[in-house]
């Protein structure tokens, strides 16, 4: 078999893996969207649907990881191809954790429905934080599909917005708890929801960092934004 044919097969395998990562990303993005709909509408049915999808996300991670290991063993890739496979492994691990956060929100919805939640609490305010996090995840997946370092850099630069929104929600919920101790239990649940949303943004950031690693060969984790920008240039 010619080297050219082997290369074409390898390219097809890489393309297939990348497509499945994006499919997994679409599923977890839908999970997060559904989980927030379940929260704002206090819909137990939608929350249950999110939890049902968790098993499928977990299975996708296992299957893609297994195929990654097989490709690495069979092809013994080097340089950028190896970096891509490493980045895929990191991406699916982060996507699986996004699914975990969606499931955590869904379980919280069931708990709030069971215990009751004060209409005074700012459930709707969580929507803005969620919109930011979902947009970040979508942008990270788009950057992954195109191996677009400029778009990955945008994800990293916008991460602070979600952190600021989380901190604002935390201050607001603490104020509610101080003013009315009866809201403490529900407020704590909403703090955990806000933190889960913030973590979705963190996982999008991790995927963006992996994209820069693939394309530029530079590990930009735990570095300043100036260093990241230099790496992308």
C-alpha positions in Angstrom: 0.0 0.0 0.0 1.5 3.4 -1.0 2.4 6.1 1.5 0.0 8.4 -0.2 -2.9 5.9 0.3 -1.9 5.5 4.0 -1.8 9.3 4.4 -5.3 9.6 2.9 -6.6 6.9 5.2 -5.1 8.7 8.2 -6.6 12.0 7.1 -10.0 10.3 6.8 -9.6 8.9 10.4 -8.7 12.3 11.8 -11.6 13.9 10.0 -14.0 11.3 11.3 -12.8 11.8 14.9 -13.2 15.5 14.6 -16.7 15.2 13.3 -17.6 13.0 16.3 -16.2 15.5 18.7 -18.4 18.2 17.2 -21.4 15.9 17.4 -20.6 15.4 21.1 -20.2 19.1 21.5 -23.6 19.7 19.9 -25.2 17.3 22.3 -23.7 18.8 25.5 -24.6 22.3 24.2 -28.2 21.1 23.9 -28.0 19.6 27.4 -26.9 23.0 28.9 -29.6 24.8 27.0 -32.2 22.3 28.2 -31.0 22.4 31.8 -31.3 26.2 31.9 -34.8 26.0 30.3 -35.7 23.5 33.0 -34.4 25.9 35.7 -36.2 29.0 34.5 -39.4 27.1 33.8 -39.0 24.8 36.8 -39.7 21.9 34.4 -39.1 18.5 35.9 -39.8 16.8 32.6 -37.0 18.8 30.8 -34.6 18.2 33.7 -35.3 14.5 33.4 -34.5 14.6 29.7 -31.1 16.2 30.4 -30.3 13.4 32.9 -31.2 10.8 30.3 -28.8 12.3 27.8 -25.9 12.1 30.3 -25.4 8.4 29.7 -25.1 9.0 25.9 -22.5 11.8 26.4 -20.4 9.5 28.7 -20.6 6.7 26.1 -19.4 9.0 23.4 -16.4 10.0 25.4 -15.5 6.3 26.0 -15.9 5.4 22.3 -13.9 8.4 21.0 -11.2 7.8 23.5 -11.0 4.2 22.5 -10.7 5.1 18.8 -8.0 7.7 19.6 -5.9 5.1 21.4 -6.3 2.7 18.4 -5.2 5.4 15.9 -2.2 6.4 18.0 -1.1 2.8 18.3 -1.7 2.0 14.6 -0.4 5.2 13.0 2.2 6.4 15.5 1.6 10.0 14.5 4.1 12.8 15.1 4.2 16.6 15.3 0.9 18.3 14.5 -1.1 15.1 14.0 -0.1 13.9 17.4 -1.0 17.3 18.9 -4.4 17.1 17.3 -5.1 13.7 18.8 -4.0 15.0 22.2 -6.2 18.0 21.8 -9.2 15.8 20.8 -8.7 13.8 24.0 -8.7 17.0 26.0 -11.7 18.4 24.2 -13.9 15.3 24.8 -12.9 15.2 28.5 -14.0 18.9 28.8 -17.2 18.2 26.9 -18.0 15.3 29.2 -17.6 17.6 32.1 -19.9 20.2 30.5 -22.4 17.4 30.4 -21.8 16.7 34.1 -22.5 20.4 34.8 -25.8 20.3 32.9 -26.8 17.1 34.8 -25.9 18.9 38.1 -28.3 21.8 37.1 -31.0 19.3 36.2 -30.7 17.5 39.5 -30.9 20.9 41.3 -34.1 21.7 39.4 -35.7 18.5 40.7 -34.6 19.5 44.2 -36.1 23.0 43.8 -39.3 21.7 42.5 -39.5 19.3 45.5 -38.7 21.9 48.2 -40.1 25.0 46.6 -38.3 28.1 45.6 -39.1 31.8 46.5 -40.3 33.8 43.5 -38.1 36.6 44.8 -34.9 34.8 44.0 -33.2 35.9 40.7 -33.6 32.7 38.7 -34.0 34.7 35.5 -30.7 36.5 36.1 -28.9 33.2 35.7 -30.0 33.3 32.0 -27.6 36.0 31.1 -24.6 34.1 32.6 -25.9 30.9 30.8 -26.1 32.7 27.5 -22.5 33.9 27.8 -21.3 30.4 28.7 -23.3 28.7 25.9 -21.9 31.3 23.4 -18.4 30.6 24.6 -18.9 26.8 24.2 -20.3 27.3 20.7 -17.5 29.6 19.7 -14.9 27.1 21.0 -16.4 24.3 19.0 -16.5 26.4 15.9 -12.8 27.2 16.5 -12.1 23.5 16.9 -13.9 22.7 13.7 -11.8 25.2 11.8 -8.6 25.1 13.9 -9.1 28.8 14.1 -6.6 30.3 16.6 -8.1 33.8 16.3 -11.5 32.6 17.4 -9.9 30.5 20.1 -8.2 33.7 21.4 -11.6 35.4 21.5 -12.9 32.7 23.8 -10.0 33.2 26.1 -10.4 37.0 26.2 -14.1 36.8 26.9 -13.8 34.3 29.8 -13.6 37.1 32.4 -17.2 38.2 31.4 -18.6 34.9 32.8 -16.5 35.2 36.0 -17.8 38.7 36.5 -21.4 37.6 36.0 -20.9 34.8 38.5 -19.5 37.1 41.1 -22.4 39.5 40.6 -24.9 36.7 41.1 -23.1 35.4 44.1 -23.3 38.9 45.8 -27.0 39.2 44.9 -27.8 35.7 46.4 -25.9 36.4 49.6 -27.9 39.6 50.0 -31.2 37.6 49.6 -30.0 35.1 52.2 -29.1 37.9 54.7 -32.4 39.6 54.2 -34.6 36.5 54.4 -33.2 33.3 56.0 -36.1 31.4 54.5 -34.4 31.7 51.1 -31.0 30.2 52.3 -31.6 26.6 51.0 -32.8 27.7 47.6 -30.2 30.4 47.3 -27.4 27.9 48.0 -28.8 25.7 45.3 -28.8 28.7 42.9 -25.2 29.4 43.9 -24.2 25.9 42.8 -26.1 26.4 39.5 -24.3 29.7 38.9 -21.0 27.9 39.6 -21.9 25.1 37.2 -22.6 27.6 34.5 -19.2 29.3 35.2 -17.5 26.0 34.8 -19.0 25.5 31.4 -17.2 28.7 30.4 -14.0 27.3 31.9 -14.3 24.1 29.8 -14.8 26.2 26.7 -11.6 28.0 27.6 -9.8 24.7 28.0 -10.9 23.7 24.5 -9.7 27.0 23.1 -6.3 26.5 24.7 -6.0 23.1 23.2 -6.7 24.5 19.7 -3.8 27.0 20.0 -1.6 24.1 21.1 -2.5 22.1 18.0 -1.9 24.9 15.6 1.0 26.7 17.2 2.6 23.9 19.2 2.6 26.2 22.3 1.0 25.3 25.6 -0.7 28.5 26.7 -2.3 27.2 29.9 -1.6 29.3 33.0 0.1 32.1 30.9 -0.7 35.8 30.6 -3.0 37.0 27.9 0.0 38.9 26.4 1.9 35.6 26.0 -1.2 33.9 24.5 -1.5 36.7 21.9 2.2 36.4 21.1 1.7 32.6 20.6 -1.2 33.2 18.2 0.5 35.8 16.1 
